[in-house]
């Protein structure tokens, strides 16, 4: 149940007493999970003023969190897992509506970078 690299072996014996064996390395990563809310309210009331994903089991190296408008313009980007979008672009609040997000991250113990995408509603 613990993440890590494990050497696994198999020993087989036939009914006639012949044996053979093999070994292989198995890499178990942490269970990778992402929770991303679908709405937030950047209105300064101290409740849900920031939009950010909650990740478990991902490496911090190679992490990227991006927000785009409906035309594909990049509004926000962070390479820190603590990065939060405040609902602004160039210092100005964005209009109410739907925005696209993308997360690029690698699950711990794995080499492949995963891409997750979705939408967030900006409400006020």
KOLDO-139716 format. One record per atom (N, C-alpha, C): atom name; residue in one letter; residue number from 0; x, y, z. Coordinates in Angstrom, 2 decimals. Layout:
BEGIN
atom_type_seq_east_north_up
CA_A_NUM_X_Y_Z
...
end
This chain:
BEGIN
atom_type_seq_east_north_up
N_X_0_0.81_-1.21_0.00
CA_X_0_0.00_0.00_0.00
C_X_0_0.85_1.27_0.00
N_X_1_2.15_1.14_0.20
CA_X_1_3.02_2.32_0.21
C_X_1_3.65_2.53_-1.15
N_X_2_3.76_3.78_-1.55
CA_X_2_4.42_4.11_-2.81
C_X_2_5.89_3.76_-2.72
N_X_3_6.46_3.38_-3.86
CA_X_3_7.89_3.08_-3.90
C_X_3_8.22_2.12_-5.02
N_X_4_9.45_1.69_-5.06
CA_X_4_9.94_0.76_-6.05
C_X_4_10.17_-0.59_-5.36
N_X_5_9.56_-1.64_-5.89
CA_X_5_9.61_-2.95_-5.25
C_X_5_10.11_-4.00_-6.23
N_X_6_10.99_-4.86_-5.75
CA_X_6_11.47_-6.00_-6.53
C_X_6_10.51_-7.16_-6.24
N_X_7_9.88_-7.69_-7.29
CA_X_7_8.90_-8.76_-7.14
C_X_7_9.46_-10.00_-7.82
N_X_8_9.38_-11.12_-7.12
CA_X_8_9.89_-12.36_-7.67
C_X_8_8.82_-13.44_-7.74
N_X_9_9.01_-14.34_-8.71
CA_X_9_8.10_-15.47_-8.86
C_X_9_8.95_-16.72_-9.02
N_X_10_8.69_-17.72_-8.19
CA_X_10_9.37_-19.01_-8.25
C_X_10_8.31_-20.07_-8.54
N_X_11_8.53_-20.85_-9.58
CA_X_11_7.56_-21.87_-9.99
C_X_11_8.25_-23.23_-9.94
N_X_12_7.54_-24.21_-9.39
CA_X_12_8.03_-25.58_-9.36
C_X_12_6.95_-26.49_-9.95
N_X_13_7.34_-27.31_-10.92
CA_X_13_6.38_-28.23_-11.53
C_X_13_6.20_-29.45_-10.63
N_X_14_5.23_-30.28_-10.98
CA_X_14_5.00_-31.49_-10.18
C_X_14_6.16_-32.47_-10.31
N_X_15_7.03_-32.28_-11.34
CA_X_15_8.19_-33.15_-11.53
C_X_15_9.44_-32.58_-10.86
N_X_16_9.30_-31.45_-10.16
CA_X_16_10.44_-30.88_-9.44
C_X_16_11.27_-29.89_-10.23
N_X_17_10.87_-29.56_-11.45
CA_X_17_11.60_-28.55_-12.24
C_X_17_11.22_-27.16_-11.73
N_X_18_12.21_-26.29_-11.60
CA_X_18_11.93_-24.94_-11.09
C_X_18_12.41_-23.89_-12.07
N_X_19_11.79_-22.74_-11.97
CA_X_19_12.19_-21.57_-12.74
C_X_19_11.77_-20.35_-11.93
N_X_20_12.45_-19.24_-12.20
CA_X_20_12.11_-18.02_-11.46
C_X_20_12.33_-16.81_-12.35
N_X_21_11.68_-15.74_-11.98
CA_X_21_11.85_-14.46_-12.66
C_X_21_11.63_-13.35_-11.64
N_X_22_12.22_-12.21_-11.89
CA_X_22_12.01_-11.04_-11.03
C_X_22_11.78_-9.82_-11.92
N_X_23_11.11_-8.84_-11.34
CA_X_23_10.84_-7.60_-12.05
C_X_23_10.67_-6.50_-11.02
N_X_24_10.97_-5.27_-11.41
CA_X_24_10.76_-4.13_-10.55
C_X_24_9.39_-3.53_-10.84
N_X_25_8.62_-3.31_-9.79
CA_X_25_7.31_-2.71_-9.91
C_X_25_7.34_-1.38_-9.17
N_X_26_6.90_-0.33_-9.84
CA_X_26_6.87_1.00_-9.24
C_X_26_5.42_1.32_-8.89
N_X_27_5.19_1.59_-7.62
CA_X_27_3.87_1.97_-7.14
C_X_27_3.91_3.45_-6.78
N_X_28_3.12_4.25_-7.46
CA_X_28_3.05_5.68_-7.16
C_X_28_1.98_5.94_-6.12
N_X_29_2.06_7.11_-5.49
CA_X_29_1.00_7.52_-4.59
C_X_29_-0.29_7.60_-5.40
N_X_30_-1.39_7.35_-4.73
CA_X_30_-2.67_7.48_-5.42
C_X_30_-2.84_8.93_-5.82
N_X_31_-2.88_9.16_-7.10
CA_X_31_-2.98_10.53_-7.61
C_X_31_-4.45_10.91_-7.76
N_X_32_-4.78_12.05_-7.23
CA_X_32_-6.15_12.51_-7.28
C_X_32_-6.15_14.03_-7.38
N_X_33_-7.13_14.55_-8.12
CA_X_33_-7.26_16.00_-8.30
C_X_33_-8.70_16.39_-8.01
N_X_34_-8.87_17.39_-7.16
CA_X_34_-10.19_17.97_-6.94
C_X_34_-10.14_19.41_-7.43
N_X_35_-11.05_19.76_-8.32
CA_X_35_-11.11_21.12_-8.85
C_X_35_-12.56_21.59_-8.73
N_X_36_-12.80_22.67_-7.99
CA_X_36_-14.18_23.17_-7.89
C_X_36_-14.66_23.67_-9.25
N_X_37_-15.99_23.76_-9.42
CA_X_37_-16.51_24.21_-10.70
C_X_37_-16.94_25.68_-10.69
N_X_38_-16.86_26.35_-9.54
CA_X_38_-17.24_27.76_-9.44
C_X_38_-16.48_28.43_-8.30
N_X_39_-16.34_29.74_-8.41
CA_X_39_-15.84_30.52_-7.29
C_X_39_-16.34_31.95_-7.43
N_X_40_-16.25_32.70_-6.33
CA_X_40_-16.82_34.06_-6.27
C_X_40_-15.75_35.05_-5.81
N_X_41_-14.96_35.57_-6.74
CA_X_41_-13.89_36.51_-6.36
C_X_41_-14.42_37.91_-6.09
N_X_42_-15.24_38.03_-5.03
CA_X_42_-15.87_39.32_-4.74
C_X_42_-15.32_39.99_-3.48
N_X_43_-14.25_39.42_-2.92
CA_X_43_-13.61_40.05_-1.78
C_X_43_-14.29_39.86_-0.44
N_X_44_-15.27_38.95_-0.36
CA_X_44_-15.96_38.74_0.92
C_X_44_-15.26_37.72_1.81
N_X_45_-14.13_37.17_1.35
CA_X_45_-13.37_36.22_2.15
C_X_45_-13.84_34.78_2.00
N_X_46_-14.87_34.55_1.20
CA_X_46_-15.37_33.19_0.96
C_X_46_-15.24_32.85_-0.53
N_X_47_-14.50_31.82_-0.83
CA_X_47_-14.33_31.35_-2.22
C_X_47_-13.80_32.44_-3.15
N_X_48_-12.88_33.25_-2.64
CA_X_48_-12.33_34.34_-3.45
C_X_48_-11.23_33.90_-4.41
N_X_49_-10.73_32.67_-4.25
CA_X_49_-9.63_32.17_-5.08
C_X_49_-10.01_30.83_-5.67
N_X_50_-9.49_30.59_-6.87
CA_X_50_-9.71_29.33_-7.57
C_X_50_-8.39_28.58_-7.65
N_X_51_-8.41_27.34_-7.17
CA_X_51_-7.19_26.53_-7.20
C_X_51_-7.56_25.05_-7.08
N_X_52_-6.75_24.17_-7.68
CA_X_52_-6.99_22.74_-7.54
C_X_52_-6.36_22.22_-6.25
N_X_53_-6.87_21.11_-5.78
CA_X_53_-6.28_20.39_-4.65
C_X_53_-5.76_19.08_-5.20
N_X_54_-4.45_18.88_-5.11
CA_X_54_-3.82_17.70_-5.67
C_X_54_-3.27_16.81_-4.57
N_X_55_-3.35_15.50_-4.82
CA_X_55_-2.75_14.53_-3.91
C_X_55_-1.99_13.52_-4.76
N_X_56_-0.74_13.27_-4.38
CA_X_56_0.05_12.26_-5.07
C_X_56_0.72_12.73_-6.34
N_X_57_0.91_14.04_-6.50
CA_X_57_1.60_14.58_-7.68
C_X_57_2.91_15.24_-7.27
N_X_58_3.91_15.16_-8.16
CA_X_58_5.18_15.85_-7.94
C_X_58_4.99_17.34_-8.12
N_X_59_5.79_18.12_-7.40
CA_X_59_5.74_19.56_-7.57
C_X_59_6.59_20.00_-8.77
N_X_60_7.58_19.18_-9.15
CA_X_60_8.39_19.51_-10.33
C_X_60_7.57_19.27_-11.59
N_X_61_7.60_20.22_-12.49
CA_X_61_6.89_20.07_-13.75
C_X_61_5.41_20.38_-13.67
N_X_62_4.95_20.88_-12.53
CA_X_62_3.53_21.21_-12.35
C_X_62_3.23_22.55_-13.02
N_X_63_2.11_22.62_-13.73
CA_X_63_1.64_23.88_-14.32
C_X_63_0.13_23.95_-14.21
N_X_64_-0.38_25.08_-13.74
CA_X_64_-1.81_25.34_-13.61
C_X_64_-2.11_26.58_-14.43
N_X_65_-3.05_26.47_-15.38
CA_X_65_-3.34_27.58_-16.30
C_X_65_-4.84_27.85_-16.38
N_X_66_-5.18_29.13_-16.60
CA_X_66_-6.56_29.55_-16.82
C_X_66_-6.61_30.28_-18.17
N_X_67_-7.64_29.95_-18.98
CA_X_67_-7.81_30.55_-20.29
C_X_67_-9.22_31.12_-20.41
N_X_68_-9.35_32.16_-21.24
CA_X_68_-10.71_32.64_-21.56
C_X_68_-11.27_31.80_-22.70
N_X_69_-12.47_32.10_-23.15
CA_X_69_-13.11_31.26_-24.16
C_X_69_-12.44_31.34_-25.53
N_X_70_-11.58_32.32_-25.74
CA_X_70_-10.84_32.43_-27.01
C_X_70_-9.45_31.82_-26.91
N_X_71_-9.13_31.25_-25.76
CA_X_71_-7.84_30.59_-25.59
C_X_71_-6.73_31.48_-25.09
N_X_72_-7.04_32.72_-24.71
CA_X_72_-6.01_33.60_-24.18
C_X_72_-5.66_33.18_-22.76
N_X_73_-4.36_33.07_-22.49
CA_X_73_-3.88_32.69_-21.17
C_X_73_-4.07_33.87_-20.21
N_X_74_-4.87_33.65_-19.17
CA_X_74_-5.15_34.70_-18.19
C_X_74_-4.31_34.56_-16.93
N_X_75_-3.94_33.32_-16.59
CA_X_75_-3.22_33.05_-15.34
C_X_75_-2.41_31.78_-15.53
N_X_76_-1.23_31.76_-14.93
CA_X_76_-0.40_30.56_-14.95
C_X_76_0.44_30.51_-13.69
N_X_77_0.57_29.32_-13.12
CA_X_77_1.40_29.13_-11.94
C_X_77_2.11_27.79_-12.04
N_X_78_3.37_27.76_-11.63
CA_X_78_4.11_26.51_-11.56
C_X_78_4.26_26.05_-10.11
N_X_79_3.56_26.72_-9.21
CA_X_79_3.57_26.35_-7.79
C_X_79_2.23_25.71_-7.45
N_X_80_2.26_24.59_-6.72
CA_X_80_1.00_23.93_-6.36
C_X_80_0.17_24.78_-5.41
N_X_81_0.76_25.82_-4.85
CA_X_81_0.02_26.73_-3.98
C_X_81_-0.53_27.93_-4.75
N_X_82_-0.32_27.97_-6.07
CA_X_82_-0.79_29.08_-6.89
C_X_82_-2.31_29.14_-6.93
N_X_83_-2.85_30.34_-6.77
CA_X_83_-4.30_30.55_-6.76
C_X_83_-4.66_31.69_-7.70
N_X_84_-5.74_31.52_-8.46
CA_X_84_-6.23_32.58_-9.34
C_X_84_-7.24_33.41_-8.59
N_X_85_-7.08_34.72_-8.64
CA_X_85_-7.98_35.63_-7.93
C_X_85_-9.09_36.19_-8.81
N_X_86_-9.23_35.66_-10.02
CA_X_86_-10.30_36.11_-10.91
C_X_86_-9.99_37.42_-11.62
N_X_87_-8.71_37.74_-11.74
CA_X_87_-8.32_38.97_-12.45
C_X_87_-7.42_38.63_-13.62
N_X_88_-7.34_39.58_-14.55
CA_X_88_-6.41_39.52_-15.67
C_X_88_-5.83_40.91_-15.84
N_X_89_-4.51_41.00_-15.77
CA_X_89_-3.80_42.29_-15.84
C_X_89_-4.35_43.27_-14.81
N_X_90_-4.64_42.74_-13.61
CA_X_90_-5.08_43.58_-12.51
C_X_90_-6.54_43.97_-12.50
N_X_91_-7.30_43.54_-13.49
CA_X_91_-8.72_43.88_-13.58
C_X_91_-9.58_42.63_-13.41
N_X_92_-10.71_42.73_-12.72
CA_X_92_-11.59_41.57_-12.59
C_X_92_-12.10_41.12_-13.95
N_X_93_-12.12_39.80_-14.15
CA_X_93_-12.66_39.26_-15.40
C_X_93_-14.18_39.31_-15.34
N_X_94_-14.85_39.35_-16.49
CA_X_94_-16.32_39.32_-16.50
C_X_94_-16.85_37.99_-15.96
N_X_95_-18.07_38.02_-15.48
CA_X_95_-18.72_36.78_-15.07
C_X_95_-18.77_35.84_-16.26
N_X_96_-18.65_34.56_-16.01
CA_X_96_-18.72_33.61_-17.11
C_X_96_-17.94_32.35_-16.84
N_X_97_-17.76_31.59_-17.91
CA_X_97_-17.07_30.30_-17.84
C_X_97_-15.66_30.46_-18.39
N_X_98_-14.70_29.92_-17.67
CA_X_98_-13.29_29.95_-18.06
C_X_98_-12.76_28.52_-18.05
N_X_99_-11.72_28.30_-18.83
CA_X_99_-11.13_26.97_-18.96
C_X_99_-9.86_26.88_-18.13
N_X_100_-9.66_25.73_-17.54
CA_X_100_-8.42_25.48_-16.80
C_X_100_-7.73_24.24_-17.36
N_X_101_-6.42_24.21_-17.14
CA_X_101_-5.61_23.06_-17.54
C_X_101_-4.54_22.84_-16.48
N_X_102_-4.35_21.60_-16.12
CA_X_102_-3.30_21.22_-15.17
C_X_102_-2.40_20.22_-15.86
N_X_103_-1.09_20.48_-15.81
CA_X_103_-0.10_19.52_-16.28
C_X_103_0.69_19.11_-15.04
N_X_104_0.71_17.81_-14.76
CA_X_104_1.42_17.33_-13.57
C_X_104_1.78_15.87_-13.77
N_X_105_2.75_15.41_-12.96
CA_X_105_3.20_14.03_-13.03
C_X_105_2.90_13.36_-11.68
N_X_106_2.24_12.22_-11.73
CA_X_106_1.98_11.46_-10.51
C_X_106_3.32_11.01_-9.94
N_X_107_3.44_11.03_-8.63
CA_X_107_4.70_10.63_-7.98
C_X_107_5.08_9.21_-8.39
N_X_108_6.34_9.04_-8.73
CA_X_108_6.86_7.73_-9.12
C_X_108_6.66_7.38_-10.58
N_X_109_5.98_8.23_-11.32
CA_X_109_5.74_7.95_-12.73
C_X_109_6.41_9.01_-13.59
N_X_110_6.74_8.66_-14.81
CA_X_110_7.40_9.59_-15.73
C_X_110_6.43_10.38_-16.59
N_X_111_5.26_9.81_-16.84
CA_X_111_4.30_10.41_-17.76
C_X_111_3.63_11.63_-17.13
N_X_112_3.59_12.72_-17.89
CA_X_112_2.89_13.93_-17.46
C_X_112_1.42_13.78_-17.83
N_X_113_0.55_14.02_-16.87
CA_X_113_-0.88_13.96_-17.11
C_X_113_-1.42_15.35_-17.37
N_X_114_-2.37_15.45_-18.27
CA_X_114_-3.06_16.70_-18.54
C_X_114_-4.51_16.55_-18.09
N_X_115_-4.95_17.46_-17.26
CA_X_115_-6.34_17.51_-16.83
C_X_115_-6.91_18.85_-17.27
N_X_116_-8.13_18.86_-17.78
CA_X_116_-8.76_20.09_-18.23
C_X_116_-10.19_20.15_-17.71
N_X_117_-10.70_21.37_-17.64
CA_X_117_-12.08_21.55_-17.20
C_X_117_-12.50_22.99_-17.29
N_X_118_-13.65_23.30_-16.70
CA_X_118_-14.21_24.64_-16.73
C_X_118_-14.47_25.12_-15.31
N_X_119_-14.45_26.44_-15.15
CA_X_119_-14.80_27.05_-13.87
C_X_119_-15.71_28.24_-14.16
N_X_120_-16.72_28.39_-13.32
CA_X_120_-17.64_29.52_-13.42
C_X_120_-17.18_30.63_-12.48
N_X_121_-17.06_31.84_-13.01
CA_X_121_-16.77_32.99_-12.17
C_X_121_-18.12_33.63_-11.86
N_X_122_-18.47_33.62_-10.58
CA_X_122_-19.75_34.17_-10.10
C_X_122_-19.45_35.33_-9.16
N_X_123_-20.42_36.21_-8.97
CA_X_123_-20.23_37.29_-7.99
C_X_123_-21.51_37.53_-7.24
end
